[in-house]
Amino acid sequence: MVNRFANNKVYIKIYRNKLNNNKCMIKIKYKKIKKTITKIILCNLVKIYIKKLFAKNFIKKIKIINTEGMYIKIDRKLWTSGWLYFPHSRRLIGAAFYGDKGVVASPRLPEEYAVFIPLNAPLINLLNADVVDFY
């Protein structure tokens, strides 16, 4: 059985296992990141997981204007901490922002554009990326 959910940012297909009816496979396609992610969870938790994905508008594309060591300047104002995801190099780098300035965990950033994902977003465990975090 296949269920489909969609909005303007995320396209989701849900497959149910024929042998084990408790398990469901979710295929999530993010249009901004242009990446497909697969996750296997219990079928009774699928609706809760999808509600969390659609309820939050958590993905923000940012442009890195300037870097000076561990400090960066970006094109928009954020007052939170989270992850900078670089899709082409598949890296997650921890970052904390206060306005348009912030501190990152790595002094070398692989790209000029990044996707900002807050700490409480359910997307982090789905990405197969190298993690660079604060120690």
trRosetta pair geometry for C-beta under 8 A, 3 or more apart (Angstrom, degrees):
i j d omega theta_ij theta_ji phi_ij phi_ji
1 15 7.5 148 76 -148 50 45
1 16 4.7 13 51 24 96 122
2 13 5.9 -18 -164 -169 102 99
2 14 6.7 149 -155 73 48 54
2 15 5.8 -12 -100 -93 77 68
3 13 7.2 153 78 -158 49 48
3 14 4.3 -5 53 50 98 110
4 11 7.8 -16 -164 -173 93 81
4 12 7.0 152 -156 86 47 61
4 13 5.6 -15 -100 -102 75 69
4 14 7.7 -155 -68 17 32 77
5 10 7.9 2 110 111 94 99
5 11 7.8 168 90 -156 55 39
5 12 4.4 -5 60 60 95 111
5 14 7.7 41 0 -16 101 107
5 50 5.9 64 58 -157 169 137
5 54 7.8 -89 156 -58 130 132
6 10 7.1 -165 -142 97 48 58
6 11 4.8 6 -114 -116 97 71
6 12 6.9 -166 -74 25 53 69
7 10 5.8 29 47 47 90 79
7 54 6.2 124 -15 -125 144 102
8 31 7.4 -85 155 39 52 149
9 30 6.7 -9 161 -149 79 72
9 31 5.7 -136 -152 37 38 104
9 32 6.1 -10 -147 -16 93 106
9 59 6.9 164 -176 50 141 131
10 28 6.2 -27 -162 -163 104 94
10 29 7.1 141 -161 74 52 53
10 30 6.0 -22 -104 -102 73 61
10 31 7.3 -127 -69 -1 27 88
10 53 6.0 -123 116 154 177 123
10 54 7.2 -126 51 -83 134 73
11 28 7.5 142 76 -160 49 45
11 29 4.3 -17 62 60 99 106
11 31 7.0 82 -10 -49 101 97
12 26 6.3 -20 -162 -167 102 97
12 27 7.0 152 -154 80 50 55
12 28 5.4 -9 -103 -105 83 69
12 29 7.6 -162 -71 22 39 71
12 50 6.4 179 99 -118 173 110
12 53 7.6 113 -61 87 141 158
13 26 7.4 155 81 -156 48 49
13 27 4.6 -2 56 54 97 106
14 24 5.6 -2 -171 177 99 123
14 25 7.3 153 -158 79 49 48
14 26 5.5 -16 -104 -103 75 72
14 27 7.9 -158 -73 23 31 70
14 46 5.9 68 -130 -163 142 144
15 24 6.7 155 78 -164 46 69
15 25 4.5 -12 61 59 102 99
15 26 7.9 -165 24 -73 71 29
15 27 7.4 46 -7 -11 105 102
16 21 6.7 13 176 -141 112 62
16 23 7.9 134 -156 91 55 54
16 24 5.4 -34 -100 -108 60 85
16 43 6.5 36 -119 -102 97 131
17 20 4.7 0 105 61 136 74
17 21 6.8 -146 75 -85 81 25
17 22 7.8 -23 52 56 120 50
17 23 4.5 23 5 77 138 98
17 24 7.0 -133 -7 -86 84 34
17 25 7.1 98 -56 -18 86 95
18 21 8.0 2 -155 -75 19 70
20 23 4.8 38 103 16 113 109
21 43 7.0 -47 155 -2 63 152
22 42 5.8 -37 167 -138 87 83
22 43 6.0 -147 -169 10 33 103
22 44 8.0 -35 -151 -6 73 93
23 40 5.9 5 -172 -177 108 104
23 41 7.6 162 -147 91 65 20
23 42 6.7 -62 -100 -106 47 43
23 43 6.8 67 111 -36 2 89
24 40 7.1 170 85 -150 39 60
24 41 6.3 -23 63 69 87 66
24 42 7.2 44 18 151 91 16
24 43 4.3 109 -28 -93 116 76
24 46 5.3 -20 73 -68 154 133
25 38 6.4 -8 -175 -167 100 100
25 39 7.4 159 -156 83 55 37
25 40 5.1 -27 -101 -97 71 80
26 38 7.0 157 82 -153 52 49
26 39 5.0 -15 59 62 101 87
26 40 7.6 178 16 -85 73 29
26 41 6.7 -2 -2 21 118 102
26 46 6.6 166 -70 -132 121 100
26 49 7.3 -112 -48 105 169 142
27 36 6.2 -4 -175 -173 95 105
27 37 7.5 157 -156 79 48 43
27 38 5.4 -17 -102 -99 69 78
28 36 7.0 158 82 -155 46 54
28 37 4.7 -18 62 61 99 93
28 38 7.7 -178 20 -79 73 29
28 39 7.1 13 -2 9 113 106
28 53 7.5 -134 -129 -132 136 158
28 126 7.0 -7 49 -176 136 157
29 35 7.5 -177 -146 91 54 37
29 36 4.8 -19 -98 -101 80 81
29 37 7.9 176 -79 19 35 66
30 33 4.2 28 101 37 127 104
30 34 7.1 -73 92 -21 77 17
30 35 5.5 4 48 54 104 80
30 36 7.9 -169 18 -82 67 34
30 37 7.4 31 -10 0 102 109
30 59 7.4 145 -157 -81 130 170
31 34 6.9 20 -167 -76 31 58
32 59 6.0 158 60 131 149 138
32 61 6.4 -142 -177 -52 126 117
32 115 7.0 125 124 -112 118 129
33 59 7.5 -97 -38 -156 105 146
33 85 7.5 -21 -115 115 126 133
33 87 5.3 175 -158 -98 84 133
33 115 6.1 -28 -88 -48 99 164
34 87 7.3 80 53 -179 87 153
35 87 6.6 -147 -44 -142 126 113
35 127 7.9 37 128 -117 155 87
37 126 4.4 59 172 163 146 116
37 127 7.0 -62 -104 -81 135 49
39 126 5.6 -64 -61 -111 123 103
41 45 5.3 -91 148 79 122 118
41 46 6.5 155 84 -77 112 69
41 49 6.5 108 64 -37 164 156
42 45 4.8 74 71 11 91 108
42 46 7.7 -133 98 -34 50 77
43 46 5.7 -24 -157 -13 43 119
44 47 8.0 -46 -178 21 39 98
45 48 5.3 -59 -161 44 60 114
45 49 5.8 62 143 -26 83 106
46 49 5.8 -60 -149 37 29 112
46 50 6.3 25 157 -16 66 108
47 50 5.8 -54 -144 38 31 109
47 51 6.3 35 155 -21 64 105
48 51 5.8 -54 -149 34 30 113
48 52 6.7 30 153 -19 63 104
49 52 5.9 -55 -154 33 31 111
49 53 6.7 30 150 -18 64 105
49 122 6.7 -173 -150 156 80 160
50 53 5.6 -52 -150 34 36 112
50 54 6.3 21 158 -7 69 109
51 54 6.2 -64 -143 46 29 100
51 55 5.7 33 160 -31 67 114
52 55 5.9 -51 -133 30 26 113
52 56 6.8 -2 176 4 59 109
52 122 5.2 70 121 -10 132 142
53 56 7.4 -86 -159 44 18 87
53 122 6.5 -86 -72 61 75 123
53 123 7.8 99 -115 -67 91 90
56 121 6.7 -152 106 -113 149 83
58 117 6.2 54 140 -143 107 64
58 118 5.4 -99 -156 20 110 103
58 121 4.5 161 142 -99 158 120
58 123 7.4 -173 90 1 131 125
59 115 5.8 -17 -162 -173 93 112
59 116 7.5 145 -157 71 42 56
59 117 6.3 -10 -103 -92 67 80
59 121 7.9 102 -61 -138 69 154
59 123 7.6 51 -71 -14 103 167
60 76 7.1 -109 165 72 131 152
60 78 7.4 167 78 -85 156 126
60 115 7.1 145 74 -162 39 60
60 116 4.6 -19 66 55 95 105
61 113 6.5 1 -175 -175 98 106
61 114 7.6 166 -153 89 56 36
61 115 5.6 -36 -98 -103 63 69
61 116 7.7 -177 -91 12 12 79
62 74 4.8 -9 176 -165 126 128
62 75 6.2 172 -163 42 74 88
62 76 5.8 -114 -117 30 96 106
62 78 7.8 -55 -86 -24 144 132
62 84 7.7 -78 55 -124 122 100
62 113 7.3 164 85 -154 43 61
62 114 5.7 -18 63 67 90 83
62 115 7.6 141 17 -114 77 19
62 116 5.3 46 -7 -25 123 113
63 74 6.6 137 74 -160 48 73
63 75 4.3 31 55 -7 98 131
63 112 6.4 5 -155 150 78 88
63 113 5.6 -32 -104 -101 67 74
64 67 6.5 15 166 -51 122 99
64 72 5.6 -50 -146 -171 104 127
64 73 7.5 108 -165 74 61 49
64 74 5.9 -46 -104 -102 50 75
64 109 6.1 -60 112 118 179 161
64 111 8.0 127 22 106 125 58
64 112 5.6 -141 52 -161 93 50
64 113 7.4 -154 8 -81 83 24
64 114 6.5 51 -34 2 108 110
65 72 7.9 130 48 174 67 80
65 73 4.7 -55 64 100 108 96
65 74 6.3 161 2 -119 92 17
65 75 5.9 127 -47 -62 108 75
66 72 6.9 163 87 -157 53 55
66 73 4.4 18 49 39 95 114
67 71 7.3 153 -157 87 53 51
67 72 5.0 -19 -103 -104 75 83
67 73 7.8 -146 -68 20 38 71
67 107 7.4 128 165 -168 122 63
67 109 6.1 -167 -79 13 153 122
68 71 5.0 -14 67 67 89 101
68 72 7.7 174 25 -83 62 38
69 107 5.4 -54 -168 -122 44 115
70 103 5.6 21 139 -156 101 81
70 104 5.9 -155 -168 58 67 66
70 105 7.7 13 -145 -116 105 8
70 106 8.0 158 -119 86 78 12
70 107 5.6 -67 -73 -84 60 82
71 101 6.6 -7 -172 -172 101 100
71 102 7.2 157 -153 85 58 38
71 103 6.0 -35 -98 -98 61 64
71 104 7.8 164 -99 14 13 81
72 95 7.6 -41 39 -137 129 124
72 101 7.3 162 85 -155 46 54
72 102 5.4 -19 61 65 89 88
72 103 7.7 158 18 -98 80 16
72 104 5.6 39 -8 -16 122 118
72 109 7.2 61 -94 -37 139 149
73 100 5.9 33 -161 138 78 92
73 101 5.5 -27 -101 -101 71 70
73 102 7.9 158 -90 22 28 73
74 78 7.3 3 70 11 143 110
74 97 7.1 -37 22 -122 134 132
74 100 5.6 -144 62 -164 69 70
74 101 7.8 178 16 -86 77 22
74 102 6.6 17 -8 9 114 118
75 100 7.3 -17 -158 -144 3 112
76 100 6.9 -178 99 -109 18 87
77 97 8.0 162 -171 152 44 123
77 99 5.0 -40 -140 -158 98 51
77 100 5.2 -57 -90 -57 70 76
78 97 4.0 46 85 95 102 148
78 99 7.6 39 51 120 43 4
78 100 8.0 98 19 -94 67 38
78 102 7.4 4 68 -68 109 130
78 116 6.6 -115 -86 168 163 165
79 97 6.6 -108 -92 103 20 88
79 98 6.1 45 -123 -128 70 49
79 99 6.9 34 -78 -49 83 43
80 96 7.8 -119 127 -145 33 60
80 97 6.3 11 55 54 49 96
80 118 5.7 -30 142 -117 142 104
80 119 7.8 -144 165 4 103 93
81 94 7.6 11 179 -175 102 86
81 95 6.7 -173 -151 100 66 49
81 96 4.0 -19 -104 -107 101 79
81 97 7.1 170 -88 17 47 65
81 118 7.6 88 86 -146 43 69
81 119 5.9 24 99 -34 85 119
82 94 7.9 -162 118 -145 24 57
82 95 6.4 -15 69 64 58 85
82 116 5.9 88 85 -180 131 84
82 117 5.4 -162 166 93 123 46
82 118 4.1 -97 -91 -121 134 31
82 119 5.1 -132 -104 -37 66 62
82 121 7.3 50 -143 2 123 114
83 92 4.8 -18 -167 -166 127 99
83 93 6.8 132 -160 64 69 37
83 94 6.2 -45 -103 -98 65 45
83 95 6.8 117 -131 21 17 89
83 116 7.3 153 81 -155 49 48
83 117 4.7 -15 61 63 100 96
83 118 7.9 17 19 97 75 1
83 119 7.4 121 -20 -85 85 53
83 124 6.4 126 -1 -107 154 110
84 92 7.2 149 73 -157 48 47
84 93 4.7 -22 59 62 101 93
84 94 7.9 -58 15 27 82 2
84 95 5.0 58 -24 -12 105 136
84 104 6.7 -26 10 -123 138 118
84 109 7.5 -33 117 -132 149 113
84 114 4.3 3 -171 164 99 149
84 115 7.4 136 -162 67 51 43
84 116 6.1 -27 -101 -98 63 65
84 117 8.0 173 -85 22 17 76
85 91 7.5 171 -148 86 45 47
85 92 5.5 -14 -99 -101 74 75
85 114 6.3 140 62 -173 41 86
85 115 4.4 -30 64 65 101 98
85 116 7.7 -179 16 -83 81 15
85 117 5.7 41 -17 -5 119 118
85 127 6.6 -100 -130 -137 132 168
85 129 6.7 -116 -138 -75 92 174
86 89 4.8 2 114 48 121 99
86 90 7.2 -74 88 -13 76 12
86 91 4.8 8 45 52 110 90
86 93 7.4 34 -11 -1 106 107
86 109 7.4 161 -68 -174 140 79
86 110 5.0 119 151 61 166 113
86 111 4.8 149 -146 23 116 117
86 114 5.4 -51 -79 -112 71 89
86 115 7.9 177 -76 20 26 78
87 90 7.0 15 -168 -76 30 55
87 115 6.7 60 -41 -3 100 121
88 110 7.4 -150 78 126 95 123
88 111 6.1 111 41 -69 116 143
89 110 4.0 -32 5 132 162 164
89 111 6.5 -170 1 -28 115 107
90 127 7.8 -179 -156 171 83 101
90 128 6.9 -15 -169 101 128 70
90 129 4.6 -151 172 -117 74 80
90 130 6.5 89 115 7 82 82
91 110 5.9 119 25 4 139 135
91 129 5.8 160 -110 180 12 108
91 130 5.0 -29 -113 66 72 95
91 131 7.9 158 -164 -86 61 21
91 132 6.5 12 -178 -1 107 109
92 124 7.2 89 -138 -143 157 90
92 127 6.6 120 -57 98 125 138
92 129 4.6 106 -21 106 96 131
92 130 7.0 -173 26 86 73 43
92 131 4.8 -18 70 -109 110 65
92 132 6.9 177 90 27 56 66
93 104 5.6 22 144 -170 121 110
93 105 5.4 -160 -172 47 80 99
93 106 5.1 -90 -134 21 125 112
93 109 7.0 -109 25 -111 168 82
93 132 4.6 -7 -112 66 73 110
93 133 8.0 -172 -153 -74 39 40
94 104 7.0 144 88 -159 54 57
94 105 4.1 64 55 -29 94 130
94 131 8.0 50 -38 -178 90 85
94 132 6.6 -128 8 104 80 64
94 133 4.4 77 -27 -132 132 57
94 134 5.0 -105 98 -16 150 82
95 102 5.4 39 179 152 103 136
95 103 6.9 166 -152 85 61 46
95 104 4.7 -20 -101 -103 90 75
95 105 7.1 -106 -65 -8 53 81
95 116 7.5 -83 67 -125 134 96
96 102 5.9 175 88 -158 43 93
96 103 5.2 -3 56 54 93 93
97 100 7.8 -12 -168 -128 110 11
97 101 7.1 155 -150 89 71 35
97 102 3.8 -43 -98 -88 68 120
98 101 6.3 -22 68 73 76 83
98 102 6.8 147 17 -92 59 63
104 107 7.6 148 84 -83 105 31
104 109 6.9 16 120 -72 170 110
105 132 5.0 172 98 134 122 90
105 133 5.5 -120 -121 -167 167 13
105 134 5.0 -125 -102 -62 107 59
106 109 6.8 137 94 -72 101 59
106 132 4.6 4 -42 147 124 153
109 114 7.5 -75 -169 -53 121 132
111 114 6.5 144 79 -67 103 76
117 121 4.9 -102 -179 44 94 152
117 123 5.7 -107 -149 69 139 125
117 124 6.5 160 126 -71 139 85
118 121 5.1 121 63 -29 75 101
121 124 6.2 115 83 -27 89 90
122 125 7.5 -48 -177 30 57 99
122 126 7.7 52 137 -14 70 114
123 126 5.6 -70 -164 37 51 115
123 127 6.6 44 151 -28 84 103
124 127 6.4 -59 -156 24 33 106
